[in-house]
Amino acid sequence: MLALVVILTLSLLPTLLSLLLLRRNQQHWQVQLQHIRTHAQGAIARREADYEWRASSLGEPSCRFNARSPYLRCAVNPSGPCEHCPHYQPR
């Protein structure tokens, strides 16, 4: 009877250890993924803020045809003005 318990315990031990290690690694990678997402969201927010600053110099930042250039207002109507432009299309 004791031999049967020892054999059963030894046969289940690798499976239990494997499950324990898999769970620990999964938790570790979930934390790493959360850090990556947090940093990516911060980078995207900084990029959008930088774009808004640059786009506000000339042209309408919400227009699809904004040239995103300090020299040109628009890819369709470079000289402007943006007010009441017939080519305006929101992004």
N, C-alpha and C positions, 0 to 999 in steps of 0.2 A: 504494500500500500504506500509506504514512504517513497519507494522507488518511482511509483507512478506519479506522485506529486512532484518529485524532483524533475522527472522527465517533462511533465506538463509545464512546469515553471520555466525550465531551460528552453523549451520550444517556443514559448510565448515571449520570452525576454527580448529577442532581437526585434520582433514586431513592435513591441511597446516602446523600445528605445528609438526605433525608426520613426514612429508616430510623434514621439516627443521632440525629436530633432526637426522633423518637418514643420511642426507647429511653431517651434522657436524661430526657424528660418523664415517662415511666412510672416510672423510678427515683425521680424527685423526688416524684411523687405517692404512691408506696409509702411513702417516708419520712414524708411528711405524714400519711398515713393511720395509720401506726404511732404517731406522736405523739398523734393524736386518740384512738386506742384506749387508749393508756397513760393519758392524762388522764381519759378516761371511766371506766376501771376504778378509778382513784383516787377519782373523785367518787362512784361507786357504793359503794365501800368506806367512804368517809366517811359517806354517807347511811345505810348499814346500821348503822354504829357509832352514829350519832346516834339512829337508830330504836331500837336495842337499849337505849340509855341511857334514852330517854323511855319505852319500853314496860315497862321493868323497874320503874317507879314503882308501877303498879297492874296487877293482872291477870296472866294467863299470856301471855308474848309469843309463844309458839308456837301459841296458839289462833286459829282462824279468826275467831271472834267477838270478839276483843279490841277494845275501843273505841278504843285508842291515845289515851287521854285521861288526864290526871292526876286527873280527877274521877270517871270511871266505869271500873269494871273491865271490863265486858263489855256488848255490845249486847243480848244475850239475858237475861243475869242481872246487872243493874247493881250490885246490892248485894253480890254474891259469895256465898260464897267460891269460889275456883277449884278447891280440892282436891275431887276426886271429883264434879265438876260433870257432870250428865247431858247437857249441851249441848256439851261439849268436842269440837272437831274440829280435828285438826292441819292446818296450812297446807300 
